[in-house]
Amino acid sequence: MVSVLQNVAIDCADAYELARFWSGVTGRPLDPDDKPGDPEVQVLLAEGPALYFHQVPEAKTVKNRLHLCLRPETSRDQEVERLLALGATFVADHRNPDGSGWAVLADPEGNEFCVLRSESDRAATTP
């Protein structure tokens, strides 16, 4: 017997607003039953587990022990700019001159995530 991963839970101060941000990031809809003010909201991903946002009273205080890594369909740098426009903040730059590496961003509530190279970025730097 095994367990199936149902969702990735993310504690937050405003479940609906943070889920809306991640809906924009992923291009995937919120659960149609979710509405503003709900303490639990889901982003329904095309594959795999849902992103589950759960409202909690305490604020985030330290670096995430678990984070999401995104592989964009466009270039990594274009995706970083798109996510910054959606409301993300830039945390750390681990991009290398040869095109490898990643960028660390944070969502509007400070949860860190990485933007990796796209498949086309990887193909362009593979010898």
Backbone as XML, in Angstrom:
<?xml version="1.0"?>
<chain id="A" units="angstrom">
  <residue number="1" name="MET">
    <atom name="N" x="0.835" y="-1.179" z="0.000"/>
    <atom name="CA" x="0.000" y="0.000" z="0.000"/>
    <atom name="C" x="0.882" y="1.246" z="0.000"/>
  </residue>
  <residue number="2" name="VAL">
    <atom name="N" x="0.385" y="2.305" z="-0.628"/>
    <atom name="CA" x="1.082" y="3.593" z="-0.680"/>
    <atom name="C" x="0.084" y="4.703" z="-0.394"/>
  </residue>
  <residue number="3" name="SER">
    <atom name="N" x="0.584" y="5.874" z="-0.171"/>
    <atom name="CA" x="-0.254" y="7.059" z="-0.017"/>
    <atom name="C" x="-0.170" y="7.883" z="-1.292"/>
  </residue>
  <residue number="4" name="VAL">
    <atom name="N" x="-1.240" y="8.577" z="-1.609"/>
    <atom name="CA" x="-1.303" y="9.446" z="-2.777"/>
    <atom name="C" x="-1.263" y="10.890" z="-2.295"/>
  </residue>
  <residue number="5" name="LEU">
    <atom name="N" x="-0.410" y="11.700" z="-2.907"/>
    <atom name="CA" x="-0.308" y="13.106" z="-2.533"/>
    <atom name="C" x="-1.550" y="13.840" z="-3.021"/>
  </residue>
  <residue number="6" name="GLN">
    <atom name="N" x="-2.356" y="14.328" z="-2.104"/>
    <atom name="CA" x="-3.622" y="14.995" z="-2.408"/>
    <atom name="C" x="-3.432" y="16.467" z="-2.747"/>
  </residue>
  <residue number="7" name="ASN">
    <atom name="N" x="-2.644" y="17.169" z="-1.918"/>
    <atom name="CA" x="-2.436" y="18.594" z="-2.150"/>
    <atom name="C" x="-1.145" y="19.039" z="-1.481"/>
  </residue>
  <residue number="8" name="VAL">
    <atom name="N" x="-0.718" y="20.237" z="-1.839"/>
    <atom name="CA" x="0.391" y="20.897" z="-1.166"/>
    <atom name="C" x="-0.250" y="22.043" z="-0.388"/>
  </residue>
  <residue number="9" name="ALA">
    <atom name="N" x="-0.168" y="21.990" z="0.935"/>
    <atom name="CA" x="-0.824" y="22.977" z="1.792"/>
    <atom name="C" x="0.113" y="24.142" z="2.090"/>
  </residue>
  <residue number="10" name="ILE">
    <atom name="N" x="-0.419" y="25.339" z="1.983"/>
    <atom name="CA" x="0.348" y="26.553" z="2.222"/>
    <atom name="C" x="-0.423" y="27.402" z="3.226"/>
  </residue>
  <residue number="11" name="ASP">
    <atom name="N" x="0.172" y="27.626" z="4.402"/>
    <atom name="CA" x="-0.435" y="28.500" z="5.401"/>
    <atom name="C" x="-0.324" y="29.940" z="4.930"/>
  </residue>
  <residue number="12" name="CYS">
    <atom name="N" x="-1.344" y="30.746" z="5.247"/>
    <atom name="CA" x="-1.337" y="32.131" z="4.792"/>
    <atom name="C" x="-2.302" y="32.980" z="5.609"/>
  </residue>
  <residue number="13" name="ALA">
    <atom name="N" x="-2.219" y="34.287" z="5.435"/>
    <atom name="CA" x="-3.109" y="35.219" z="6.124"/>
    <atom name="C" x="-4.416" y="35.417" z="5.368"/>
  </residue>
  <residue number="14" name="ASP">
    <atom name="N" x="-4.384" y="35.353" z="4.040"/>
    <atom name="CA" x="-5.586" y="35.552" z="3.217"/>
    <atom name="C" x="-5.601" y="34.481" z="2.137"/>
  </residue>
  <residue number="15" name="ALA">
    <atom name="N" x="-6.321" y="33.403" z="2.412"/>
    <atom name="CA" x="-6.314" y="32.241" z="1.528"/>
    <atom name="C" x="-6.788" y="32.591" z="0.117"/>
  </residue>
  <residue number="16" name="TYR">
    <atom name="N" x="-7.853" y="33.342" z="0.005"/>
    <atom name="CA" x="-8.402" y="33.639" z="-1.316"/>
    <atom name="C" x="-7.435" y="34.483" z="-2.148"/>
  </residue>
  <residue number="17" name="GLU">
    <atom name="N" x="-6.887" y="35.533" z="-1.561"/>
    <atom name="CA" x="-5.987" y="36.406" z="-2.317"/>
    <atom name="C" x="-4.691" y="35.698" z="-2.698"/>
  </residue>
  <residue number="18" name="LEU">
    <atom name="N" x="-4.142" y="34.895" z="-1.796"/>
    <atom name="CA" x="-2.912" y="34.196" z="-2.148"/>
    <atom name="C" x="-3.195" y="33.133" z="-3.214"/>
  </residue>
  <residue number="19" name="ALA">
    <atom name="N" x="-4.331" y="32.477" z="-3.127"/>
    <atom name="CA" x="-4.707" y="31.505" z="-4.165"/>
    <atom name="C" x="-4.896" y="32.201" z="-5.516"/>
  </residue>
  <residue number="20" name="ARG">
    <atom name="N" x="-5.450" y="33.405" z="-5.513"/>
    <atom name="CA" x="-5.588" y="34.152" z="-6.778"/>
    <atom name="C" x="-4.225" y="34.433" z="-7.393"/>
  </residue>
  <residue number="21" name="PHE">
    <atom name="N" x="-3.236" y="34.814" z="-6.557"/>
    <atom name="CA" x="-1.882" y="35.027" z="-7.062"/>
    <atom name="C" x="-1.366" y="33.747" z="-7.720"/>
  </residue>
  <residue number="22" name="TRP">
    <atom name="N" x="-1.463" y="32.624" z="-7.018"/>
    <atom name="CA" x="-0.947" y="31.360" z="-7.544"/>
    <atom name="C" x="-1.765" y="30.860" z="-8.736"/>
  </residue>
  <residue number="23" name="SER">
    <atom name="N" x="-3.020" y="31.225" z="-8.810"/>
    <atom name="CA" x="-3.813" y="30.922" z="-9.998"/>
    <atom name="C" x="-3.229" y="31.655" z="-11.203"/>
  </residue>
  <residue number="24" name="GLY">
    <atom name="N" x="-2.829" y="32.906" z="-10.998"/>
    <atom name="CA" x="-2.169" y="33.665" z="-12.061"/>
    <atom name="C" x="-0.824" y="33.092" z="-12.436"/>
  </residue>
  <residue number="25" name="VAL">
    <atom name="N" x="-0.062" y="32.622" z="-11.441"/>
    <atom name="CA" x="1.243" y="32.018" z="-11.697"/>
    <atom name="C" x="1.091" y="30.775" z="-12.567"/>
  </residue>
  <residue number="26" name="THR">
    <atom name="N" x="0.165" y="29.910" z="-12.187"/>
    <atom name="CA" x="0.018" y="28.612" z="-12.853"/>
    <atom name="C" x="-0.928" y="28.627" z="-14.042"/>
  </residue>
  <residue number="27" name="GLY">
    <atom name="N" x="-1.727" y="29.683" z="-14.172"/>
    <atom name="CA" x="-2.727" y="29.711" z="-15.235"/>
    <atom name="C" x="-3.851" y="28.712" z="-15.002"/>
  </residue>
  <residue number="28" name="ARG">
    <atom name="N" x="-4.028" y="28.290" z="-13.771"/>
    <atom name="CA" x="-5.042" y="27.291" z="-13.422"/>
    <atom name="C" x="-6.104" y="27.942" z="-12.535"/>
  </residue>
  <residue number="29" name="PRO">
    <atom name="N" x="-7.348" y="27.434" z="-12.606"/>
    <atom name="CA" x="-8.458" y="28.069" z="-11.885"/>
    <atom name="C" x="-8.496" y="27.726" z="-10.399"/>
  </residue>
  <residue number="30" name="LEU">
    <atom name="N" x="-9.180" y="28.602" z="-9.674"/>
    <atom name="CA" x="-9.544" y="28.288" z="-8.303"/>
    <atom name="C" x="-10.677" y="27.261" z="-8.343"/>
  </residue>
  <residue number="31" name="ASP">
    <atom name="N" x="-10.843" y="26.538" z="-7.263"/>
    <atom name="CA" x="-11.998" y="25.656" z="-7.138"/>
    <atom name="C" x="-13.242" y="26.515" z="-7.298"/>
  </residue>
  <residue number="32" name="PRO">
    <atom name="N" x="-14.205" y="26.110" z="-8.141"/>
    <atom name="CA" x="-15.373" y="26.960" z="-8.395"/>
    <atom name="C" x="-16.227" y="27.241" z="-7.154"/>
  </residue>
  <residue number="33" name="ASP">
    <atom name="N" x="-16.087" y="26.445" z="-6.109"/>
    <atom name="CA" x="-16.845" y="26.678" z="-4.882"/>
    <atom name="C" x="-16.182" y="27.701" z="-3.965"/>
  </residue>
  <residue number="34" name="ASP">
    <atom name="N" x="-14.940" y="28.094" z="-4.242"/>
    <atom name="CA" x="-14.210" y="29.014" z="-3.377"/>
    <atom name="C" x="-14.577" y="30.462" z="-3.686"/>
  </residue>
  <residue number="35" name="LYS">
    <atom name="N" x="-14.595" y="31.286" z="-2.624"/>
    <atom name="CA" x="-14.956" y="32.696" z="-2.797"/>
    <atom name="C" x="-14.171" y="33.564" z="-1.814"/>
  </residue>
  <residue number="36" name="PRO">
    <atom name="N" x="-14.134" y="34.896" z="-2.032"/>
    <atom name="CA" x="-13.415" y="35.783" z="-1.119"/>
    <atom name="C" x="-13.869" y="35.575" z="0.324"/>
  </residue>
  <residue number="37" name="GLY">
    <atom name="N" x="-12.899" y="35.585" z="1.225"/>
    <atom name="CA" x="-13.198" y="35.406" z="2.641"/>
    <atom name="C" x="-13.157" y="33.966" z="3.111"/>
  </residue>
  <residue number="38" name="ASP">
    <atom name="N" x="-13.131" y="33.008" z="2.183"/>
    <atom name="CA" x="-13.041" y="31.604" z="2.582"/>
    <atom name="C" x="-11.692" y="31.350" z="3.254"/>
  </residue>
  <residue number="39" name="PRO">
    <atom name="N" x="-11.677" y="30.590" z="4.348"/>
    <atom name="CA" x="-10.407" y="30.303" z="5.028"/>
    <atom name="C" x="-9.597" y="29.193" z="4.361"/>
  </residue>
  <residue number="40" name="GLU">
    <atom name="N" x="-10.195" y="28.491" z="3.422"/>
    <atom name="CA" x="-9.509" y="27.427" z="2.680"/>
    <atom name="C" x="-9.880" y="27.554" z="1.211"/>
  </residue>
  <residue number="41" name="VAL">
    <atom name="N" x="-8.856" y="27.647" z="0.352"/>
    <atom name="CA" x="-9.072" y="27.841" z="-1.081"/>
    <atom name="C" x="-8.070" y="26.982" z="-1.833"/>
  </residue>
  <residue number="42" name="GLN">
    <atom name="N" x="-8.516" y="26.409" z="-2.960"/>
    <atom name="CA" x="-7.631" y="25.555" z="-3.752"/>
    <atom name="C" x="-7.436" y="26.093" z="-5.162"/>
  </residue>
  <residue number="43" name="VAL">
    <atom name="N" x="-6.209" y="25.904" z="-5.678"/>
    <atom name="CA" x="-5.922" y="26.106" z="-7.095"/>
    <atom name="C" x="-5.867" y="24.699" z="-7.688"/>
  </residue>
  <residue number="44" name="LEU">
    <atom name="N" x="-6.692" y="24.464" z="-8.690"/>
    <atom name="CA" x="-6.798" y="23.135" z="-9.295"/>
    <atom name="C" x="-5.798" y="23.009" z="-10.431"/>
  </residue>
  <residue number="45" name="LEU">
    <atom name="N" x="-4.709" y="22.323" z="-10.176"/>
    <atom name="CA" x="-3.667" y="22.145" z="-11.182"/>
    <atom name="C" x="-4.093" y="21.114" z="-12.217"/>
  </residue>
  <residue number="46" name="ALA">
    <atom name="N" x="-3.534" y="21.200" z="-13.411"/>
    <atom name="CA" x="-3.883" y="20.280" z="-14.494"/>
    <atom name="C" x="-3.448" y="18.855" z="-14.168"/>
  </residue>
  <residue number="47" name="GLU">
    <atom name="N" x="-2.316" y="18.721" z="-13.514"/>
    <atom name="CA" x="-1.788" y="17.408" z="-13.149"/>
    <atom name="C" x="-1.302" y="17.462" z="-11.715"/>
  </residue>
  <residue number="48" name="GLY">
    <atom name="N" x="-1.332" y="16.343" z="-11.050"/>
    <atom name="CA" x="-0.784" y="16.265" z="-9.701"/>
    <atom name="C" x="-1.704" y="16.854" z="-8.656"/>
  </residue>
  <residue number="49" name="PRO">
    <atom name="N" x="-1.138" y="17.133" z="-7.484"/>
    <atom name="CA" x="-1.946" y="17.612" z="-6.369"/>
    <atom name="C" x="-2.397" y="19.060" z="-6.567"/>
  </residue>
  <residue number="50" name="ALA">
    <atom name="N" x="-3.433" y="19.441" z="-5.830"/>
    <atom name="CA" x="-3.900" y="20.833" z="-5.831"/>
    <atom name="C" x="-2.995" y="21.668" z="-4.926"/>
  </residue>
  <residue number="51" name="LEU">
    <atom name="N" x="-2.981" y="22.971" z="-5.156"/>
    <atom name="CA" x="-2.371" y="23.898" z="-4.211"/>
    <atom name="C" x="-3.478" y="24.323" z="-3.254"/>
  </residue>
  <residue number="52" name="TYR">
    <atom name="N" x="-3.288" y="24.046" z="-1.983"/>
    <atom name="CA" x="-4.313" y="24.254" z="-0.963"/>
    <atom name="C" x="-3.855" y="25.363" z="-0.026"/>
  </residue>
  <residue number="53" name="PHE">
    <atom name="N" x="-4.598" y="26.451" z="0.048"/>
    <atom name="CA" x="-4.247" y="27.599" z="0.866"/>
    <atom name="C" x="-5.155" y="27.625" z="2.089"/>
  </residue>
  <residue number="54" name="HIS">
    <atom name="N" x="-4.521" y="27.653" z="3.252"/>
    <atom name="CA" x="-5.223" y="27.560" z="4.522"/>
    <atom name="C" x="-4.884" y="28.776" z="5.373"/>
  </residue>
  <residue number="55" name="GLN">
    <atom name="N" x="-5.909" y="29.529" z="5.761"/>
    <atom name="CA" x="-5.709" y="30.727" z="6.542"/>
    <atom name="C" x="-5.329" y="30.364" z="7.977"/>
  </residue>
  <residue number="56" name="VAL">
    <atom name="N" x="-4.259" y="30.988" z="8.467"/>
    <atom name="CA" x="-3.803" y="30.776" z="9.841"/>
    <atom name="C" x="-3.569" y="32.139" z="10.500"/>
  </residue>
  <residue number="57" name="PRO">
    <atom name="N" x="-3.615" y="32.217" z="11.825"/>
    <atom name="CA" x="-3.469" y="33.519" z="12.485"/>
    <atom name="C" x="-2.029" y="34.032" z="12.573"/>
  </residue>
  <residue number="58" name="GLU">
    <atom name="N" x="-1.059" y="33.135" z="12.551"/>
    <atom name="CA" x="0.331" y="33.589" z="12.715"/>
    <atom name="C" x="0.951" y="33.926" z="11.361"/>
  </residue>
  <residue number="59" name="ALA">
    <atom name="N" x="1.889" y="34.868" z="11.396"/>
    <atom name="CA" x="2.602" y="35.292" z="10.186"/>
    <atom name="C" x="3.784" y="34.366" z="9.923"/>
  </residue>
  <residue number="60" name="LYS">
    <atom name="N" x="4.228" y="34.343" z="8.681"/>
    <atom name="CA" x="5.439" y="33.607" z="8.323"/>
    <atom name="C" x="6.628" y="34.315" z="8.963"/>
  </residue>
  <residue number="61" name="THR">
    <atom name="N" x="7.535" y="33.532" z="9.565"/>
    <atom name="CA" x="8.647" y="34.170" z="10.276"/>
    <atom name="C" x="10.028" y="33.713" z="9.819"/>
  </residue>
  <residue number="62" name="VAL">
    <atom name="N" x="10.153" y="32.572" z="9.175"/>
    <atom name="CA" x="11.466" y="32.073" z="8.755"/>
    <atom name="C" x="11.395" y="31.533" z="7.332"/>
  </residue>
  <residue number="63" name="LYS">
    <atom name="N" x="12.555" y="31.173" z="6.797"/>
    <atom name="CA" x="12.644" y="30.603" z="5.452"/>
    <atom name="C" x="11.814" y="29.321" z="5.369"/>
  </residue>
  <residue number="64" name="ASN">
    <atom name="N" x="11.183" y="29.125" z="4.218"/>
    <atom name="CA" x="10.411" y="27.898" z="3.991"/>
    <atom name="C" x="11.301" y="26.668" z="4.118"/>
  </residue>
  <residue number="65" name="ARG">
    <atom name="N" x="10.799" y="25.613" z="4.690"/>
    <atom name="CA" x="11.504" y="24.327" z="4.704"/>
    <atom name="C" x="11.125" y="23.518" z="3.458"/>
  </residue>
  <residue number="66" name="LEU">
    <atom name="N" x="10.041" y="23.873" z="2.839"/>
    <atom name="CA" x="9.561" y="23.236" z="1.617"/>
    <atom name="C" x="9.158" y="24.371" z="0.689"/>
  </residue>
  <residue number="67" name="HIS">
    <atom name="N" x="9.550" y="24.275" z="-0.593"/>
    <atom name="CA" x="9.145" y="25.326" z="-1.523"/>
    <atom name="C" x="8.838" y="24.723" z="-2.887"/>
  </residue>
  <residue number="68" name="LEU">
    <atom name="N" x="8.170" y="25.500" z="-3.705"/>
    <atom name="CA" x="7.815" y="25.085" z="-5.056"/>
    <atom name="C" x="8.899" y="25.542" z="-6.022"/>
  </residue>
  <residue number="69" name="CYS">
    <atom name="N" x="9.190" y="24.716" z="-7.020"/>
    <atom name="CA" x="10.103" y="25.069" z="-8.109"/>
    <atom name="C" x="9.291" y="25.058" z="-9.395"/>
  </residue>
  <residue number="70" name="LEU">
    <atom name="N" x="9.354" y="26.135" z="-10.138"/>
    <atom name="CA" x="8.579" y="26.283" z="-11.370"/>
    <atom name="C" x="9.492" y="26.158" z="-12.581"/>
  </residue>
  <residue number="71" name="ARG">
    <atom name="N" x="9.042" y="25.415" z="-13.591"/>
    <atom name="CA" x="9.727" y="25.357" z="-14.874"/>
    <atom name="C" x="8.792" y="26.022" z="-15.888"/>
  </residue>
  <residue number="72" name="PRO">
    <atom name="N" x="9.126" y="27.236" z="-16.322"/>
    <atom name="CA" x="8.226" y="27.985" z="-17.197"/>
    <atom name="C" x="8.193" y="27.448" z="-18.634"/>
  </residue>
  <residue number="73" name="GLU">
    <atom name="N" x="7.117" y="27.782" z="-19.326"/>
    <atom name="CA" x="7.007" y="27.462" z="-20.751"/>
    <atom name="C" x="7.799" y="28.473" z="-21.573"/>
  </residue>
  <residue number="74" name="THR">
    <atom name="N" x="7.916" y="29.715" z="-21.078"/>
    <atom name="CA" x="8.724" y="30.744" z="-21.740"/>
    <atom name="C" x="10.125" y="30.689" z="-21.134"/>
  </residue>
  <residue number="75" name="SER">
    <atom name="N" x="10.960" y="31.654" z="-21.447"/>
    <atom name="CA" x="12.292" y="31.657" z="-20.841"/>
    <atom name="C" x="12.183" y="31.964" z="-19.351"/>
  </residue>
  <residue number="76" name="ARG">
    <atom name="N" x="13.187" y="31.531" z="-18.616"/>
    <atom name="CA" x="13.223" y="31.787" z="-17.161"/>
    <atom name="C" x="13.135" y="33.281" z="-16.891"/>
  </residue>
  <residue number="77" name="ASP">
    <atom name="N" x="13.914" y="34.080" z="-17.617"/>
    <atom name="CA" x="13.961" y="35.512" z="-17.348"/>
    <atom name="C" x="12.641" y="36.200" z="-17.681"/>
  </residue>
  <residue number="78" name="GLN">
    <atom name="N" x="11.978" y="35.769" z="-18.759"/>
    <atom name="CA" x="10.655" y="36.317" z="-19.082"/>
    <atom name="C" x="9.652" y="35.955" z="-17.986"/>
  </residue>
  <residue number="79" name="GLU">
    <atom name="N" x="9.742" y="34.746" z="-17.474"/>
    <atom name="CA" x="8.818" y="34.318" z="-16.428"/>
    <atom name="C" x="9.068" y="35.081" z="-15.134"/>
  </residue>
  <residue number="80" name="VAL">
    <atom name="N" x="10.313" y="35.313" z="-14.798"/>
    <atom name="CA" x="10.619" y="36.113" z="-13.602"/>
    <atom name="C" x="9.950" y="37.486" z="-13.728"/>
  </residue>
  <residue number="81" name="GLU">
    <atom name="N" x="10.080" y="38.136" z="-14.876"/>
    <atom name="CA" x="9.467" y="39.449" z="-15.075"/>
    <atom name="C" x="7.942" y="39.374" z="-14.971"/>
  </residue>
  <residue number="82" name="ARG">
    <atom name="N" x="7.334" y="38.336" z="-15.535"/>
    <atom name="CA" x="5.872" y="38.166" z="-15.462"/>
    <atom name="C" x="5.427" y="38.000" z="-14.013"/>
  </residue>
  <residue number="83" name="LEU">
    <atom name="N" x="6.150" y="37.176" z="-13.243"/>
    <atom name="CA" x="5.770" y="36.923" z="-11.855"/>
    <atom name="C" x="5.966" y="38.156" z="-10.982"/>
  </residue>
  <residue number="84" name="LEU">
    <atom name="N" x="6.999" y="38.939" z="-11.261"/>
    <atom name="CA" x="7.185" y="40.196" z="-10.532"/>
    <atom name="C" x="6.006" y="41.129" z="-10.802"/>
  </residue>
  <residue number="85" name="ALA">
    <atom name="N" x="5.525" y="41.161" z="-12.039"/>
    <atom name="CA" x="4.376" y="41.998" z="-12.387"/>
    <atom name="C" x="3.099" y="41.519" z="-11.702"/>
  </residue>
  <residue number="86" name="LEU">
    <atom name="N" x="3.006" y="40.210" z="-11.412"/>
    <atom name="CA" x="1.837" y="39.666" z="-10.704"/>
    <atom name="C" x="1.859" y="39.981" z="-9.210"/>
  </residue>
  <residue number="87" name="GLY">
    <atom name="N" x="3.024" y="40.381" z="-8.683"/>
    <atom name="CA" x="3.105" y="40.716" z="-7.266"/>
    <atom name="C" x="4.170" y="39.974" z="-6.488"/>
  </residue>
  <residue number="88" name="ALA">
    <atom name="N" x="4.959" y="39.142" z="-7.159"/>
    <atom name="CA" x="6.067" y="38.458" z="-6.492"/>
    <atom name="C" x="7.167" y="39.473" z="-6.191"/>
  </residue>
  <residue number="89" name="THR">
    <atom name="N" x="8.051" y="39.116" z="-5.265"/>
    <atom name="CA" x="9.234" y="39.927" z="-4.993"/>
    <atom name="C" x="10.480" y="39.093" z="-5.248"/>
  </residue>
  <residue number="90" name="PHE">
    <atom name="N" x="11.551" y="39.779" z="-5.649"/>
    <atom name="CA" x="12.811" y="39.107" z="-5.951"/>
    <atom name="C" x="13.566" y="38.878" z="-4.647"/>
  </residue>
  <residue number="91" name="VAL">
    <atom name="N" x="14.026" y="37.640" z="-4.406"/>
    <atom name="CA" x="14.722" y="37.297" z="-3.165"/>
    <atom name="C" x="16.203" y="37.067" z="-3.406"/>
  </residue>
  <residue number="92" name="ALA">
    <atom name="N" x="16.554" y="36.226" z="-4.383"/>
    <atom name="CA" x="17.965" y="35.891" z="-4.612"/>
    <atom name="C" x="18.175" y="35.469" z="-6.061"/>
  </residue>
  <residue number="93" name="ASP">
    <atom name="N" x="19.339" y="35.809" z="-6.574"/>
    <atom name="CA" x="19.674" y="35.495" z="-7.959"/>
    <atom name="C" x="20.761" y="34.416" z="-7.992"/>
  </residue>
  <residue number="94" name="HIS">
    <atom name="N" x="20.391" y="33.248" z="-8.470"/>
    <atom name="CA" x="21.344" y="32.139" z="-8.616"/>
    <atom name="C" x="21.535" y="31.795" z="-10.096"/>
  </residue>
  <residue number="95" name="ARG">
    <atom name="N" x="21.287" y="32.791" z="-10.975"/>
    <atom name="CA" x="21.490" y="32.603" z="-12.405"/>
    <atom name="C" x="22.967" y="32.809" z="-12.708"/>
  </residue>
  <residue number="96" name="ASN">
    <atom name="N" x="23.499" y="31.989" z="-13.591"/>
    <atom name="CA" x="24.914" y="32.025" z="-13.945"/>
    <atom name="C" x="25.115" y="32.599" z="-15.337"/>
  </residue>
  <residue number="97" name="PRO">
    <atom name="N" x="26.302" y="33.148" z="-15.614"/>
    <atom name="CA" x="26.574" y="33.722" z="-16.939"/>
    <atom name="C" x="26.356" y="32.728" z="-18.093"/>
  </residue>
  <residue number="98" name="ASP">
    <atom name="N" x="26.530" y="31.429" z="-17.833"/>
    <atom name="CA" x="26.340" y="30.442" z="-18.904"/>
    <atom name="C" x="24.868" y="30.082" z="-19.131"/>
  </residue>
  <residue number="99" name="GLY">
    <atom name="N" x="23.954" y="30.733" z="-18.400"/>
    <atom name="CA" x="22.526" y="30.477" z="-18.582"/>
    <atom name="C" x="21.947" y="29.474" z="-17.606"/>
  </residue>
  <residue number="100" name="SER">
    <atom name="N" x="22.782" y="28.778" z="-16.868"/>
    <atom name="CA" x="22.275" y="27.821" z="-15.887"/>
    <atom name="C" x="21.805" y="28.565" z="-14.636"/>
  </residue>
  <residue number="101" name="GLY">
    <atom name="N" x="21.283" y="27.838" z="-13.678"/>
    <atom name="CA" x="20.871" y="28.423" z="-12.407"/>
    <atom name="C" x="19.390" y="28.728" z="-12.335"/>
  </residue>
  <residue number="102" name="TRP">
    <atom name="N" x="19.017" y="29.470" z="-11.301"/>
    <atom name="CA" x="17.620" y="29.745" z="-11.022"/>
    <atom name="C" x="17.501" y="31.082" z="-10.303"/>
  </residue>
  <residue number="103" name="ALA">
    <atom name="N" x="16.266" y="31.565" z="-10.213"/>
    <atom name="CA" x="15.969" y="32.778" z="-9.461"/>
    <atom name="C" x="15.021" y="32.417" z="-8.326"/>
  </residue>
  <residue number="104" name="VAL">
    <atom name="N" x="15.226" y="33.026" z="-7.161"/>
    <atom name="CA" x="14.351" y="32.807" z="-6.016"/>
    <atom name="C" x="13.463" y="34.035" z="-5.870"/>
  </residue>
  <residue number="105" name="LEU">
    <atom name="N" x="12.166" y="33.804" z="-5.855"/>
    <atom name="CA" x="11.182" y="34.863" z="-5.664"/>
    <atom name="C" x="10.353" y="34.526" z="-4.435"/>
  </residue>
  <residue number="106" name="ALA">
    <atom name="N" x="9.512" y="35.456" z="-4.012"/>
    <atom name="CA" x="8.573" y="35.211" z="-2.920"/>
    <atom name="C" x="7.195" y="35.670" z="-3.363"/>
  </residue>
  <residue number="107" name="ASP">
    <atom name="N" x="6.175" y="34.930" z="-2.936"/>
    <atom name="CA" x="4.807" y="35.326" z="-3.241"/>
    <atom name="C" x="4.421" y="36.521" z="-2.351"/>
  </residue>
  <residue number="108" name="PRO">
    <atom name="N" x="3.221" y="37.077" z="-2.518"/>
    <atom name="CA" x="2.851" y="38.268" z="-1.742"/>
    <atom name="C" x="2.876" y="38.090" z="-0.217"/>
  </residue>
  <residue number="109" name="GLU">
    <atom name="N" x="2.881" y="36.859" z="0.274"/>
    <atom name="CA" x="2.958" y="36.635" z="1.719"/>
    <atom name="C" x="4.347" y="36.179" z="2.166"/>
  </residue>
  <residue number="110" name="GLY">
    <atom name="N" x="5.325" y="36.227" z="1.252"/>
    <atom name="CA" x="6.704" y="35.944" z="1.618"/>
    <atom name="C" x="7.151" y="34.503" z="1.471"/>
  </residue>
  <residue number="111" name="ASN">
    <atom name="N" x="6.324" y="33.629" z="0.902"/>
    <atom name="CA" x="6.716" y="32.238" z="0.683"/>
    <atom name="C" x="7.641" y="32.153" z="-0.519"/>
  </residue>
  <residue number="112" name="GLU">
    <atom name="N" x="8.864" y="31.643" z="-0.295"/>
    <atom name="CA" x="9.849" y="31.576" z="-1.368"/>
    <atom name="C" x="9.519" y="30.467" z="-2.358"/>
  </residue>
  <residue number="113" name="PHE">
    <atom name="N" x="9.884" y="30.703" z="-3.614"/>
    <atom name="CA" x="9.787" y="29.692" z="-4.664"/>
    <atom name="C" x="10.863" y="29.976" z="-5.698"/>
  </residue>
  <residue number="114" name="CYS">
    <atom name="N" x="11.194" y="28.962" z="-6.484"/>
    <atom name="CA" x="12.257" y="29.091" z="-7.480"/>
    <atom name="C" x="11.681" y="29.088" z="-8.884"/>
  </residue>
  <residue number="115" name="VAL">
    <atom name="N" x="12.328" y="29.828" z="-9.768"/>
    <atom name="CA" x="12.021" y="29.782" z="-11.192"/>
    <atom name="C" x="13.245" y="29.175" z="-11.865"/>
  </residue>
  <residue number="116" name="LEU">
    <atom name="N" x="13.054" y="27.987" z="-12.408"/>
    <atom name="CA" x="14.122" y="27.244" z="-13.065"/>
    <atom name="C" x="14.204" y="27.634" z="-14.529"/>
  </residue>
  <residue number="117" name="ARG">
    <atom name="N" x="15.182" y="27.072" z="-15.235"/>
    <atom name="CA" x="15.274" y="27.284" z="-16.676"/>
    <atom name="C" x="14.160" y="26.521" z="-17.383"/>
  </residue>
  <residue number="118" name="SER">
    <atom name="N" x="13.655" y="27.093" z="-18.450"/>
    <atom name="CA" x="12.679" y="26.400" z="-19.283"/>
    <atom name="C" x="13.390" y="25.333" z="-20.104"/>
  </residue>
  <residue number="119" name="GLU">
    <atom name="N" x="12.628" y="24.475" z="-20.751"/>
    <atom name="CA" x="13.224" y="23.461" z="-21.628"/>
    <atom name="C" x="14.012" y="24.126" z="-22.751"/>
  </residue>
  <residue number="120" name="SER">
    <atom name="N" x="13.490" y="25.235" z="-23.297"/>
    <atom name="CA" x="14.225" y="25.922" z="-24.372"/>
    <atom name="C" x="15.499" y="26.576" z="-23.830"/>
  </residue>
  <residue number="121" name="ASP">
    <atom name="N" x="15.459" y="27.108" z="-22.600"/>
    <atom name="CA" x="16.687" y="27.647" z="-21.987"/>
    <atom name="C" x="17.719" y="26.547" z="-21.834"/>
  </residue>
  <residue number="122" name="ARG">
    <atom name="N" x="17.273" y="25.379" z="-21.378"/>
    <atom name="CA" x="18.190" y="24.251" z="-21.168"/>
    <atom name="C" x="18.789" y="23.794" z="-22.484"/>
  </residue>
  <residue number="123" name="ALA">
    <atom name="N" x="17.974" y="23.719" z="-23.524"/>
    <atom name="CA" x="18.463" y="23.269" z="-24.831"/>
    <atom name="C" x="19.499" y="24.243" z="-25.398"/>
  </residue>
  <residue number="124" name="ALA">
    <atom name="N" x="19.300" y="25.544" z="-25.133"/>
    <atom name="CA" x="20.211" y="26.557" z="-25.649"/>
    <atom name="C" x="21.572" y="26.525" z="-24.974"/>
  </residue>
  <residue number="125" name="THR">
    <atom name="N" x="21.666" y="25.960" z="-23.776"/>
    <atom name="CA" x="22.937" y="25.935" z="-23.058"/>
    <atom name="C" x="23.551" y="24.546" z="-22.975"/>
  </residue>
  <residue number="126" name="THR">
    <atom name="N" x="22.908" y="23.562" z="-23.598"/>
    <atom name="CA" x="23.455" y="22.198" z="-23.584"/>
    <atom name="C" x="24.444" y="22.059" z="-24.739"/>
  </residue>
  <residue number="127" name="PRO">
    <atom name="N" x="25.672" y="21.601" z="-24.446"/>
    <atom name="CA" x="26.680" y="21.484" z="-25.493"/>
    <atom name="C" x="26.348" y="20.368" z="-26.479"/>
  </residue>
</chain>
